[in-house]
């Protein structure tokens, strides 16, 4: 008689609902090695997450180079009079960045996140040198086309890769930290270029910073950043499968108008960047028309993105706890108040307060909207949905600059600013009517016995306060 085996019974596998369990991804094609264990979560991936925060600071710094100085280069060095001509660099930037965003998600799914990130930096390296030594305005416009590709690919990848790393339970925090790094760098660089321009002139000294950002961003991305597709595979293992995989055309339609939450988020993102595009081009000229020097203009142009970036460390996690909708609606209305206060007043103190309000409102909106898009998207097409959202959002740069230029040339700068403020308020009202707070932000990631997604006691708390 064979004695019973003393080998212990196999331990049951942990339930699939445990979003942070270890997952051994498939190995290389030869099958002789496997990749290291992959875990979802900020703490588990703190090193890579921190590197991506640093990379996005370099990405944001590239945009900050232009916030204060480039509109003044157009009017003072190249003698451009029409606002539509001066704002042409923003229109070009916005259009190219929008279409780069549109294709970034598909490229990331096909070739990997890291390769797309590196490609974005390769395209961005020439930008500061082209602006420094541009012999004509057309060179500035061409540099902004390259900058649009750089931003569309590199910024998209830093957002997507952070969301990949943390999983469903910390999307708002991940996006908040990403946007904090990017837009704080925008603000600090805008401030630095303003002071450099006041001390040394509009070119080339303010753009030396950009050369450093581009080289460092490329080196860190090539040698230190790792791809995150295996993290997506882990999340998909723990997520209900899509019965009918969506094509890119179906994802585009669903994100644009087919889903009420995705529609509300897309139009809010577009209007958010429409008012940013207006402020980028119009505000330096508006402030200069009342005798403000380039140094103080730099302060005003720095405060807005600095407040925007810094407060997303708070607004991102709050959207995880309180829900997305209330922060988005209130944020759009605070933006509108900041814009209208700016156009209605004529002193530096009031303009500073307007810039603070504009930054506060944008901080409430920005990470909340990206997290809302992530909530409404299946992991299998989330990168493409985020790309479509970012397409519509960054198309707002072009629409804001173009419409503000046309209105400023026909009716005056004040009308251009005021009309955008009114449109921003209307956009917030659309979100209030159209968006629905999801009951379950992340069904598969909650631990047994936990309330899934936003806690019922907290969900919509901010919205009820409105």
C-alpha positions as CSV (number, residue, x, y, z in Angstrom):
1,X,0.0,0.0,0.0
2,X,1.4,3.3,-1.0
3,X,1.7,5.7,1.8
4,X,0.0,9.1,1.4
5,X,2.2,11.8,0.0
6,X,3.7,14.1,2.5
7,X,3.9,16.9,-0.1
8,X,1.8,19.8,1.1
9,X,-1.2,20.7,-1.0
10,X,-0.7,23.6,-3.4
11,X,-1.7,26.9,-2.1
12,X,-4.6,28.5,-3.8
13,X,-3.7,31.3,-6.1
14,X,-4.6,34.7,-4.8
15,X,-7.8,36.1,-6.2
16,X,-7.7,38.0,-9.4
17,X,-9.2,41.0,-7.6
18,X,-5.9,41.7,-5.8
19,X,-4.6,44.4,-8.1
20,X,-1.1,44.4,-6.7
21,X,-0.2,40.7,-6.9
22,X,3.0,39.6,-8.6
23,X,2.8,38.7,-12.2
24,X,5.6,37.0,-14.2
25,X,5.3,38.2,-17.7
26,X,6.1,36.1,-20.7
27,X,9.8,35.9,-21.4
28,X,11.7,36.7,-24.6
29,X,11.1,34.9,-27.8
30,X,13.7,32.3,-27.2
31,X,11.9,31.4,-24.0
32,X,15.1,30.9,-22.0
33,X,14.5,33.9,-19.7
34,X,11.6,35.6,-18.1
35,X,11.2,39.2,-17.1
36,X,11.2,40.2,-13.4
37,X,8.0,40.2,-11.4
38,X,5.7,43.1,-12.3
39,X,3.5,44.8,-9.6
40,X,1.0,47.6,-9.9
41,X,1.3,50.5,-7.5
42,X,3.1,53.7,-6.9
43,X,5.2,52.3,-4.0
44,X,6.1,49.2,-6.0
45,X,7.4,51.3,-8.9
46,X,8.6,54.4,-7.2
47,X,12.0,54.4,-9.0
48,X,10.6,54.3,-12.6
49,X,7.7,56.6,-11.6
50,X,10.2,59.2,-10.3
51,X,12.2,59.0,-13.4
52,X,9.1,59.7,-15.5
53,X,8.2,62.7,-13.3
54,X,11.7,64.1,-14.0
55,X,11.3,63.4,-17.7
56,X,8.0,65.3,-17.8
57,X,9.6,68.2,-16.0
58,X,12.0,68.5,-19.0
59,X,9.0,68.1,-21.4
60,X,7.2,71.0,-19.6
61,X,10.3,73.1,-19.6
62,X,10.4,73.0,-23.4
63,X,7.0,74.7,-23.5
64,X,7.9,77.1,-20.8
65,X,10.6,78.5,-23.0
66,X,8.0,80.2,-25.2
67,X,5.4,81.4,-22.7
68,X,7.0,84.8,-22.1
69,X,9.4,85.6,-24.8
70,X,8.3,84.2,-28.2
71,X,5.2,86.5,-28.7
72,X,7.5,89.5,-27.9
73,X,10.1,88.2,-30.5
74,X,7.3,88.3,-33.1
75,X,6.3,91.8,-32.4
76,X,9.6,93.4,-31.4
77,X,12.2,91.6,-33.5
78,X,10.3,90.6,-36.6
79,X,7.9,93.5,-36.7
80,X,4.7,91.5,-36.8
81,X,1.6,93.7,-36.3
82,X,-1.4,91.4,-36.9
83,X,-2.2,89.2,-33.9
84,X,-3.1,86.3,-36.1
85,X,0.4,86.4,-37.6
86,X,2.1,86.6,-34.1
87,X,-0.1,83.7,-32.9
88,X,0.7,81.5,-35.9
89,X,3.4,79.7,-33.9
90,X,0.8,78.7,-31.3
91,X,-1.6,77.6,-34.1
92,X,1.1,75.4,-35.6
93,X,2.1,74.0,-32.3
94,X,-1.5,73.2,-31.3
95,X,-2.4,71.5,-34.6
96,X,0.8,69.4,-34.8
97,X,0.6,68.4,-31.1
98,X,-3.1,67.4,-31.4
99,X,-2.4,65.1,-34.3
100,X,0.8,63.7,-32.6
101,X,-1.4,62.9,-29.6
102,X,-4.0,61.2,-31.8
103,X,-1.4,58.7,-33.1
104,X,0.7,58.4,-30.0
105,X,-1.5,55.8,-28.3
106,X,-1.6,53.5,-31.4
107,X,2.1,53.9,-31.8
108,X,2.7,53.0,-28.1
109,X,0.5,49.9,-28.4
110,X,2.4,48.8,-31.5
111,X,6.0,49.7,-30.8
112,X,6.1,50.2,-27.1
113,X,5.9,53.3,-24.8
114,X,9.7,53.8,-24.5
115,X,10.4,53.9,-28.2
116,X,7.7,56.6,-28.7
117,X,9.1,58.6,-25.8
118,X,12.6,58.5,-27.2
119,X,11.3,59.5,-30.7
120,X,9.6,62.5,-29.1
121,X,12.9,63.7,-27.6
122,X,14.9,63.1,-30.9
123,X,12.4,65.4,-32.6
124,X,12.6,68.0,-29.8
125,X,16.4,68.5,-29.7
126,X,16.6,71.0,-32.6
127,X,13.8,73.3,-31.2
128,X,15.7,75.7,-28.9
129,X,18.6,76.1,-31.4
130,X,16.1,76.9,-34.2
131,X,14.5,79.6,-32.1
132,X,17.8,81.0,-30.9
133,X,19.2,81.6,-34.4
134,X,16.0,81.9,-36.5
135,X,16.6,84.3,-39.4
136,X,12.9,84.7,-40.1
137,X,9.5,84.2,-38.4
138,X,9.0,81.1,-40.5
139,X,11.8,79.4,-38.6
140,X,10.0,80.0,-35.4
141,X,6.8,78.5,-36.8
142,X,8.8,75.4,-38.1
143,X,10.4,75.0,-34.6
144,X,7.0,75.0,-33.1
145,X,5.9,72.2,-35.5
146,X,8.8,70.1,-34.1
147,X,7.9,71.2,-30.5
148,X,4.3,70.0,-31.1
149,X,5.6,66.5,-32.1
150,X,7.9,66.5,-29.1
151,X,5.1,67.4,-26.7
152,X,2.5,65.1,-28.4
153,X,4.7,62.0,-28.2
154,X,6.8,62.6,-25.0
155,X,4.1,64.1,-22.7
156,X,1.6,61.5,-23.9
157,X,4.0,58.7,-23.0
158,X,4.8,60.0,-19.5
159,X,1.1,60.2,-18.7
160,X,0.3,56.7,-20.2
161,X,3.4,55.1,-18.6
162,X,2.5,56.5,-15.1
163,X,-1.0,55.2,-15.4
164,X,0.3,51.8,-16.5
165,X,2.6,51.6,-13.4
166,X,0.1,52.6,-10.7
167,X,-2.9,50.7,-11.9
168,X,-6.6,51.7,-11.5
169,X,-6.4,52.6,-7.8
170,X,-4.2,55.6,-8.1
171,X,-4.9,57.2,-11.5
172,X,-5.7,60.7,-10.1
173,X,-2.5,60.7,-8.1
174,X,-0.4,59.5,-11.0
175,X,-1.8,62.1,-13.4
176,X,-1.6,64.8,-10.7
177,X,2.1,64.2,-10.1
178,X,2.8,64.0,-13.8
179,X,1.1,67.3,-14.5
180,X,2.6,68.9,-11.4
181,X,6.1,68.2,-12.7
182,X,5.3,69.3,-16.2
183,X,3.5,72.6,-15.5
184,X,5.6,73.6,-12.5
185,X,8.5,73.4,-15.0
186,X,6.5,75.5,-17.5
187,X,6.0,78.2,-14.8
188,X,9.6,78.2,-13.5
189,X,11.0,78.3,-17.1
190,X,8.6,81.1,-18.1
191,X,9.8,83.1,-15.0
192,X,13.5,82.3,-15.8
193,X,13.2,83.3,-19.4
194,X,11.5,86.5,-18.5
195,X,14.4,87.5,-16.2
196,X,17.0,86.4,-18.7
197,X,15.3,88.4,-21.5
198,X,15.1,91.5,-19.3
199,X,18.9,91.2,-18.5
200,X,20.3,89.9,-21.8
201,X,17.7,90.4,-24.5
202,X,15.1,88.2,-26.1
203,X,17.6,85.9,-27.9
204,X,19.6,83.7,-27.5
205,X,20.3,83.5,-23.8
206,X,16.7,82.6,-22.6
207,X,16.8,79.5,-24.8
208,X,20.0,78.0,-23.4
209,X,17.7,76.3,-20.8
210,X,15.9,74.5,-23.6
211,X,19.1,73.0,-25.0
212,X,19.8,71.5,-21.5
213,X,16.2,70.2,-21.2
214,X,16.3,68.5,-24.6
215,X,19.7,66.7,-24.1
216,X,18.9,65.6,-20.5
217,X,15.4,64.4,-21.4
218,X,16.8,62.3,-24.3
219,X,19.6,60.7,-22.2
220,X,17.3,59.8,-19.3
221,X,14.7,58.3,-21.7
222,X,17.2,56.3,-23.6
223,X,19.3,54.9,-20.7
224,X,17.1,54.8,-17.6
225,X,13.4,54.6,-18.5
226,X,11.9,51.1,-19.0
227,X,8.9,50.2,-21.1
228,X,5.6,49.6,-19.3
229,X,3.6,47.3,-21.6
230,X,3.9,44.4,-19.2
231,X,2.0,46.4,-16.6
232,X,-0.9,46.8,-19.0
233,X,-0.9,43.0,-19.6
234,X,-1.1,42.5,-15.8
235,X,-4.1,44.9,-15.5
236,X,-5.8,43.2,-18.5
237,X,-5.5,39.8,-16.8
238,X,-7.5,41.2,-13.9
239,X,-10.1,43.1,-15.9
240,X,-13.2,41.7,-17.7
241,X,-12.2,41.1,-21.3
242,X,-13.7,43.1,-24.1
243,X,-16.1,40.8,-26.0
244,X,-15.7,42.8,-29.2
245,X,-12.3,44.6,-29.4
246,X,-12.7,48.2,-30.7
247,X,-11.0,49.5,-33.8
248,X,-9.3,52.9,-33.7
249,X,-12.3,54.5,-35.6
250,X,-14.7,53.1,-32.9
251,X,-12.5,54.4,-30.1
252,X,-12.4,57.8,-31.8
253,X,-16.1,57.9,-32.1
254,X,-16.7,56.7,-28.6
255,X,-14.3,59.2,-27.0
256,X,-15.6,62.1,-29.1
257,X,-19.4,61.7,-28.8
258,X,-20.4,58.0,-28.2
259,X,-20.0,58.0,-24.4
260,X,-21.4,60.9,-22.4
261,X,-18.5,61.0,-19.9
262,X,-15.9,60.9,-22.6
263,X,-17.7,63.6,-24.6
264,X,-18.0,65.8,-21.6
265,X,-14.3,65.3,-20.8
266,X,-13.2,65.9,-24.4
267,X,-15.0,69.2,-24.8
268,X,-13.8,70.4,-21.4
269,X,-10.2,69.6,-22.4
270,X,-10.6,71.4,-25.6
271,X,-12.0,74.6,-24.0
272,X,-9.4,74.3,-21.2
273,X,-6.5,74.5,-23.7
274,X,-8.4,77.0,-25.9
275,X,-8.2,79.5,-23.0
276,X,-4.6,78.5,-22.4
277,X,-3.8,79.1,-26.1
278,X,-5.5,82.5,-25.8
279,X,-3.5,83.4,-22.6
280,X,-0.2,82.2,-24.2
281,X,-0.5,84.6,-27.1
282,X,-2.7,87.4,-25.9
283,X,-1.7,88.1,-22.3
284,X,1.9,89.2,-23.0
285,X,0.6,91.7,-25.6
286,X,-2.3,92.8,-23.3
287,X,0.0,93.4,-20.4
288,X,2.7,95.1,-22.5
289,X,0.0,97.5,-24.0
290,X,-0.5,98.9,-20.4
291,X,3.3,99.5,-20.0
292,X,4.3,96.3,-18.1
293,X,7.9,95.3,-18.6
294,X,9.1,91.9,-19.8
295,X,10.3,90.9,-16.3
296,X,6.9,91.5,-14.7
297,X,5.1,89.9,-17.6
298,X,7.3,86.9,-16.9
299,X,6.1,86.8,-13.3
300,X,2.4,86.8,-14.4
301,X,3.1,84.2,-17.1
302,X,4.9,82.0,-14.5
303,X,2.3,82.2,-11.7
304,X,-0.5,80.6,-13.8
305,X,1.3,77.4,-14.8
306,X,3.2,77.2,-11.4
307,X,-0.1,77.3,-9.5
308,X,-1.6,74.9,-12.0
309,X,1.2,72.4,-11.7
310,X,1.8,72.6,-7.9
311,X,-1.9,72.2,-6.9
312,X,-2.3,69.1,-9.0
313,X,-0.5,67.2,-6.3
314,X,-3.6,67.9,-4.3
315,X,-6.4,67.9,-6.9
316,X,-5.3,64.6,-8.5
317,X,-5.7,62.5,-5.2
318,X,-8.9,64.5,-4.4
319,X,-10.5,63.4,-7.6
320,X,-9.8,59.8,-6.5
321,X,-11.6,60.4,-3.2
322,X,-14.3,62.9,-4.1
323,X,-15.0,62.0,-7.7
324,X,-14.1,63.8,-11.0
325,X,-17.2,65.8,-11.9
326,X,-17.3,68.4,-9.2
327,X,-13.7,69.3,-9.5
328,X,-14.0,69.7,-13.3
329,X,-17.2,71.9,-13.2
330,X,-15.9,74.1,-10.4
331,X,-12.5,74.3,-12.0
332,X,-13.9,75.5,-15.4
333,X,-15.9,78.2,-13.6
334,X,-12.9,79.3,-11.5
335,X,-10.9,79.6,-14.8
336,X,-13.6,81.8,-16.2
337,X,-13.5,84.0,-13.2
338,X,-9.7,84.4,-13.5
339,X,-10.0,85.3,-17.2
340,X,-12.8,87.8,-16.7
341,X,-11.0,89.4,-13.8
342,X,-7.9,89.9,-15.9
343,X,-9.7,91.7,-18.7
344,X,-11.7,93.8,-16.3
345,X,-8.8,95.3,-14.4
346,X,-5.8,97.4,-15.1
347,X,-3.2,96.8,-12.4
348,X,-0.5,94.3,-11.7
349,X,-2.1,93.1,-8.4
350,X,-5.4,92.3,-9.9
351,X,-3.7,90.6,-12.9
352,X,-1.7,88.5,-10.4
353,X,-4.9,87.4,-8.7
354,X,-6.4,86.6,-12.1
355,X,-3.4,84.4,-12.9
356,X,-3.7,82.6,-9.6
357,X,-7.4,81.9,-10.2
358,X,-6.7,80.7,-13.7
359,X,-4.0,78.3,-12.4
360,X,-6.2,77.1,-9.5
361,X,-9.1,76.3,-11.9
362,X,-6.8,74.6,-14.4
363,X,-5.3,72.4,-11.6
364,X,-8.8,71.3,-10.6
365,X,-9.7,70.4,-14.1
366,X,-6.6,69.0,-15.7
367,X,-5.8,65.8,-13.9
368,X,-9.4,65.1,-13.1
369,X,-10.4,65.0,-16.7
370,X,-7.5,62.7,-17.7
371,X,-8.5,60.4,-14.8
372,X,-12.2,60.5,-15.9
373,X,-11.2,59.4,-19.4
374,X,-9.1,56.6,-17.9
375,X,-12.1,55.5,-15.8
376,X,-14.4,55.3,-18.8
377,X,-11.9,53.3,-21.0
378,X,-11.1,49.6,-21.0
379,X,-7.3,48.8,-20.6
380,X,-7.2,47.3,-24.1
381,X,-8.1,50.7,-25.7
382,X,-7.3,53.2,-22.9
383,X,-4.1,54.4,-24.5
384,X,-6.0,55.1,-27.8
385,X,-8.8,56.8,-25.9
386,X,-6.4,59.0,-24.0
387,X,-4.8,59.9,-27.3
388,X,-8.1,60.9,-28.8
389,X,-8.9,63.0,-25.7
390,X,-5.5,64.7,-25.9
391,X,-6.1,65.3,-29.7
392,X,-9.3,67.3,-28.9
393,X,-7.7,68.9,-25.9
394,X,-4.6,70.2,-27.6
395,X,-6.6,71.2,-30.7
396,X,-7.8,73.9,-28.3
397,X,-4.3,75.6,-28.5
398,X,-4.8,76.2,-32.2
399,X,-8.5,77.2,-31.9
400,X,-7.8,79.5,-29.0
401,X,-4.9,81.2,-30.6
402,X,-6.6,81.5,-34.0
403,X,-9.9,82.7,-32.7
404,X,-8.3,85.1,-30.2
405,X,-6.1,86.5,-33.0
406,X,-9.1,87.1,-35.3
407,X,-11.2,88.7,-32.6
408,X,-8.3,90.9,-31.4
409,X,-7.6,92.1,-34.9
410,X,-11.3,92.9,-35.5
411,X,-12.7,93.9,-32.1
412,X,-9.7,94.4,-29.8
413,X,-7.7,92.4,-27.3
414,X,-10.3,92.8,-24.5
415,X,-13.0,91.3,-26.6
416,X,-10.8,88.3,-27.4
417,X,-10.1,87.7,-23.7
418,X,-13.7,88.2,-22.6
419,X,-15.2,85.9,-25.2
420,X,-12.9,83.0,-24.2
421,X,-13.8,83.6,-20.5
422,X,-17.6,83.2,-21.3
423,X,-16.9,80.1,-23.4
424,X,-15.0,78.5,-20.5
425,X,-18.0,79.1,-18.2
426,X,-20.4,77.4,-20.7
427,X,-18.0,74.4,-21.0
428,X,-18.3,73.9,-17.2
429,X,-22.1,74.0,-17.5
430,X,-21.9,71.3,-20.2
431,X,-19.9,69.0,-17.9
432,X,-22.5,69.6,-15.1
433,X,-25.3,68.4,-17.3
434,X,-23.6,65.7,-19.3
435,X,-21.1,63.9,-17.1
436,X,-22.1,61.1,-14.7
437,X,-19.9,60.1,-11.8
438,X,-19.1,56.4,-12.3
439,X,-20.2,54.1,-9.4
440,X,-17.1,51.9,-9.9
441,X,-13.9,53.5,-11.0
442,X,-12.0,50.2,-11.1
443,X,-14.1,47.0,-10.6
444,X,-11.2,44.5,-10.8
445,X,-8.7,46.2,-8.6
446,X,-10.5,46.4,-5.2
447,X,-9.6,43.9,-2.5
448,X,-12.3,41.5,-1.3
449,X,-14.6,43.4,1.1
450,X,-13.5,46.8,-0.1
451,X,-15.8,49.4,-1.7
452,X,-14.7,49.5,-5.3
453,X,-13.8,52.8,-7.0
454,X,-14.7,56.0,-5.2
455,X,-16.0,55.4,-1.7
456,X,-19.8,55.9,-1.6
457,X,-19.4,58.3,1.4
458,X,-17.0,60.4,-0.6
459,X,-18.2,60.0,-4.1
460,X,-19.6,63.2,-5.4
461,X,-19.1,65.0,-2.1
462,X,-17.5,68.0,-3.7
463,X,-20.2,68.1,-6.4
464,X,-22.9,68.2,-3.6
465,X,-21.1,71.1,-2.0
466,X,-21.7,73.1,-5.2
